Amino acid sequence: MNELIAKNQAKNQINPVLSSPPMFDHEKLDVYQLELQFITWVTDLLEEVSKSAKSKTAEVCDQLDRASLSALLNTAEGNGKRQRQVRAKFFDDARGSGTECAGCLDALVAKRAVTEERILDGKKLLVRIVSMLCALVDRFDIPGHLKDEPLENSFDTLPDPKPVSYSGEKSRTRTRTRTEGS
């Protein structure tokens, strides 16, 4: 019996060869780490606001909490996607949640729950976060092209446009040939 317990314990132990804990790819992103910092910052702010002005700010605080979490989770999920445009969509959703957080901070100031000075550090973090997410959206939004590649070259392979026909008419070309007598 003791031998069986020892075998189970040996199976459940983590391989001592690993020198550092495993990391997911999203954890390596600077923007993800900044989003975690923002969540830590906003958690302290929400605790302060809930003590002083809970009734008039409950909805804003709830929205701010959800939006900050949404930015983080969309960044993590987007970084795990393989298709470029799908990744871009998740990063764009995270960007939207970041700007939503900025709006919530402004609303807390407008409701006089906090001062502009109190939210300044959070806004600075959000500007960095949103800027980084914009860059990620730009990087993955155009299929097959990275942001630093010239965009003009991507149109070299597009087919020539075909003339469009409206209401059953035959399409016309832009230049007509002259006929005799014209």
C-alpha positions as CSV (number, residue, x, y, z in Angstrom):
1,M,0.0,0.0,0.0
2,N,2.8,2.4,0.9
3,E,4.5,1.5,-2.4
4,L,1.3,2.5,-4.3
5,I,1.1,5.9,-2.5
6,A,4.8,6.5,-3.2
7,K,4.3,5.8,-7.0
8,N,1.3,8.2,-7.1
9,Q,3.3,10.9,-5.3
10,A,6.1,10.5,-7.8
11,K,3.7,10.8,-10.7
12,N,2.2,14.0,-9.3
13,Q,5.6,15.7,-8.8
14,I,6.7,18.3,-11.3
15,N,9.8,17.5,-13.2
16,P,12.7,19.1,-11.4
17,V,14.5,19.7,-14.7
18,L,12.2,22.8,-15.3
19,S,14.2,25.8,-13.9
20,S,11.3,28.2,-14.3
21,P,7.5,27.9,-14.2
22,P,5.9,27.4,-17.6
23,M,4.6,30.5,-19.4
24,F,1.9,30.9,-21.9
25,D,2.7,33.0,-24.9
26,H,0.3,35.7,-23.9
27,E,2.1,36.1,-20.5
28,K,5.2,37.2,-22.5
29,L,3.4,40.1,-24.0
30,D,4.2,43.5,-22.5
31,V,0.7,44.7,-23.1
32,Y,-0.7,41.7,-21.1
33,Q,1.6,42.6,-18.2
34,L,0.5,46.2,-18.3
35,E,-3.1,45.1,-18.3
36,L,-2.4,43.1,-15.2
37,Q,-0.9,46.2,-13.6
38,F,-4.0,48.2,-14.6
39,I,-6.2,45.6,-12.9
40,T,-4.2,45.8,-9.8
41,W,-4.4,49.6,-9.9
42,V,-8.1,49.7,-10.6
43,T,-8.9,47.2,-7.8
44,D,-7.5,49.6,-5.3
45,L,-9.4,52.5,-6.9
46,L,-12.7,50.5,-6.8
47,E,-12.2,49.7,-3.1
48,E,-11.7,53.4,-2.4
49,V,-14.8,54.4,-4.4
50,S,-17.0,51.7,-2.9
51,K,-16.3,53.0,0.6
52,S,-17.1,56.6,-0.2
53,A,-19.8,56.8,-2.9
54,K,-21.2,53.4,-3.5
55,S,-24.7,54.2,-4.4
56,K,-24.0,56.7,-7.2
57,T,-21.1,54.9,-8.8
58,A,-22.1,51.2,-8.5
59,E,-22.8,50.8,-12.3
60,V,-19.6,52.6,-13.3
61,C,-17.5,50.6,-11.0
62,D,-19.0,47.3,-12.2
63,Q,-18.5,48.3,-15.8
64,L,-14.9,49.4,-15.1
65,D,-14.1,46.1,-13.4
66,R,-15.6,44.1,-16.2
67,A,-14.0,46.2,-19.0
68,S,-10.5,45.9,-17.4
69,L,-10.9,42.1,-17.2
70,S,-12.3,41.9,-20.7
71,A,-9.2,43.7,-22.1
72,L,-6.9,41.2,-20.3
73,L,-8.9,38.1,-21.4
74,N,-9.3,39.3,-25.0
75,T,-5.5,39.9,-25.2
76,A,-4.8,36.4,-23.9
77,E,-7.4,34.7,-26.1
78,G,-6.4,36.7,-29.2
79,N,-2.7,35.8,-28.8
80,G,-3.6,32.1,-28.9
81,K,-5.5,32.4,-32.2
82,R,-3.7,31.2,-35.3
83,Q,-5.5,33.2,-38.0
84,R,-4.3,36.7,-38.4
85,Q,-7.6,38.4,-38.8
86,V,-9.1,36.5,-35.8
87,R,-6.2,37.6,-33.7
88,A,-6.7,41.2,-34.9
89,K,-10.4,41.0,-33.9
90,F,-9.6,39.9,-30.3
91,F,-6.9,42.6,-30.0
92,D,-9.3,45.2,-31.3
93,D,-11.9,44.0,-28.8
94,A,-9.3,44.4,-26.1
95,R,-8.5,47.9,-27.4
96,G,-12.2,48.8,-27.2
97,S,-12.3,47.5,-23.6
98,G,-9.3,49.7,-22.8
99,T,-10.9,52.8,-24.1
100,E,-14.1,51.8,-22.2
101,C,-12.0,51.8,-19.0
102,A,-10.9,55.3,-19.8
103,G,-14.5,56.4,-20.2
104,C,-15.4,54.8,-16.9
105,L,-12.6,56.7,-15.2
106,D,-13.9,59.9,-16.7
107,A,-17.4,59.0,-15.5
108,L,-16.1,58.6,-11.9
109,V,-14.6,62.1,-12.1
110,A,-17.8,63.5,-13.5
111,K,-19.8,61.9,-10.7
112,R,-17.3,63.5,-8.2
113,A,-16.3,60.1,-6.8
114,V,-12.6,60.7,-7.5
115,T,-10.4,63.6,-8.7
116,E,-8.7,63.9,-12.0
117,E,-5.3,63.6,-10.2
118,R,-6.4,60.3,-8.7
119,I,-7.1,58.6,-12.1
120,L,-4.0,60.1,-13.8
121,D,-1.8,57.0,-13.3
122,G,-4.6,54.7,-14.5
123,K,-5.1,56.9,-17.6
124,K,-1.4,56.8,-18.4
125,L,-1.4,53.0,-18.2
126,L,-4.4,52.9,-20.5
127,V,-2.8,55.1,-23.1
128,R,0.1,52.7,-23.2
129,I,-2.1,49.7,-23.3
130,V,-4.4,51.0,-26.0
131,S,-1.4,52.1,-28.1
132,M,0.1,48.7,-27.9
133,L,-3.1,47.0,-28.8
134,C,-3.6,49.3,-31.8
135,A,-0.1,48.2,-33.0
136,L,-1.1,44.6,-32.6
137,V,-4.3,45.1,-34.5
138,D,-2.4,46.8,-37.3
139,R,0.1,44.0,-37.4
140,F,-2.4,41.3,-37.8
141,D,-5.3,43.0,-39.6
142,I,-4.1,42.7,-43.2
143,P,-3.7,39.1,-44.1
144,G,-0.2,38.1,-45.1
145,H,1.4,41.5,-44.4
146,L,3.2,42.8,-41.4
147,K,2.9,46.5,-40.6
148,D,6.5,47.3,-41.5
149,E,6.0,46.0,-45.1
150,P,5.1,48.6,-47.7
151,L,1.3,48.5,-48.2
152,E,1.5,49.5,-51.9
153,N,3.1,46.2,-52.9
154,S,0.2,44.3,-51.6
155,F,-2.0,45.6,-54.4
156,D,0.3,44.5,-57.2
157,T,-1.3,41.0,-57.2
158,L,-4.9,42.2,-57.3
159,P,-6.9,41.4,-60.5
160,D,-7.9,44.2,-62.8
161,P,-11.4,45.4,-61.9
162,K,-14.2,44.3,-64.2
163,P,-16.7,46.8,-65.6
164,V,-19.9,46.9,-63.6
165,S,-23.3,46.6,-65.3
166,Y,-26.3,48.3,-63.8
167,S,-30.0,47.4,-64.5
168,G,-29.2,44.9,-67.3
169,E,-27.2,47.3,-69.5
170,K,-24.1,46.1,-71.1
171,S,-21.0,47.6,-69.4
172,R,-19.2,50.3,-71.2
173,T,-15.5,51.0,-71.4
174,R,-14.2,54.4,-70.6
175,T,-12.8,55.1,-74.0
176,R,-14.8,54.7,-77.2
177,T,-13.4,54.2,-80.5
178,R,-14.2,56.7,-83.2
179,T,-16.3,55.5,-86.0
180,E,-16.3,57.0,-89.5
181,G,-18.3,60.1,-89.7
182,S,-18.0,61.1,-86.0
